[in-house]
């Protein structure tokens, strides 16, 4: 299977922010997905920047990670600046 490119730099940055927050909590993708009520492959796609999460899913991910949605978005903005 051919790798899928990120939708955009912003999607890739959001994915990296989620992956970093998850790793800091020593949480697997499976655990994050389960706690957030999502499929693990969808969470993996978000972390790779391939999927575009809805606002509801973004809220669920942030809350599952113990973050305010604004904190998650700010982390994504920092990731985007770091990689631009």
C-alpha positions in Angstrom: 0.0 0.0 0.0 1.3 3.4 -1.0 1.8 6.0 1.8 -0.8 8.8 1.8 0.5 12.4 1.9 -0.9 14.7 4.7 -3.8 16.8 3.6 -1.9 20.0 4.5 0.9 21.2 6.7 -1.8 22.3 9.2 -3.2 18.7 9.3 0.3 17.3 9.8 1.0 19.7 12.6 -2.3 18.8 14.4 -1.4 15.2 14.1 2.1 15.7 15.5 0.6 17.7 18.4 -1.9 14.9 19.2 0.8 12.3 19.0 3.2 14.3 21.3 0.4 14.8 23.8 -0.5 11.1 23.7 3.1 10.1 24.1 3.6 12.4 27.1 0.7 10.6 28.8 2.3 7.2 27.9 -0.9 6.3 26.0 -1.2 4.1 22.9 -3.2 5.0 19.9 -5.5 2.2 20.8 -6.1 3.6 24.3 -6.6 7.1 23.0 -9.1 5.9 20.4 -11.0 3.7 22.8 -11.3 6.4 25.5 -12.4 9.0 22.8 -14.8 6.6 21.2 -13.0 6.4 17.9 -11.4 3.8 15.7 -7.7 3.4 16.1 -7.1 3.6 12.4 -8.9 6.9 12.3 -6.7 8.3 15.1 -3.6 7.0 13.3 -4.8 8.8 10.2 -5.2 12.0 12.2 -1.8 11.7 13.7 -0.3 11.2 10.2 -2.2 14.3 8.9 -4.3 12.2 6.5 -7.7 12.6 8.2 -9.6 15.7 8.9 -11.3 15.4 12.2 -14.6 17.0 12.8 -15.0 19.6 15.5 -16.7 17.1 17.7 -13.8 14.6 17.3 -11.3 17.3 18.0 -13.1 18.2 21.2 -13.2 14.5 22.2 -9.5 14.0 21.5 -8.5 17.1 23.4 -10.6 16.2 26.5 -9.4 12.6 26.4 -5.8 14.0 26.5 -6.7 16.2 29.4 -6.4 19.4 27.4 -8.6 22.3 26.5 -9.3 22.3 22.8 -7.5 25.7 22.6 -4.4 24.1 24.1 -4.4 21.4 21.4 -4.8 24.0 18.7 -2.0 26.1 20.2 0.3 23.0 20.2 -0.6 22.4 16.6 0.3 26.0 15.7 3.6 25.6 17.5 4.3 22.4 15.5 3.4 24.2 12.3 5.8 27.0 13.0 8.5 24.6 14.0 8.3 22.7 10.7 7.8 25.6 8.3 
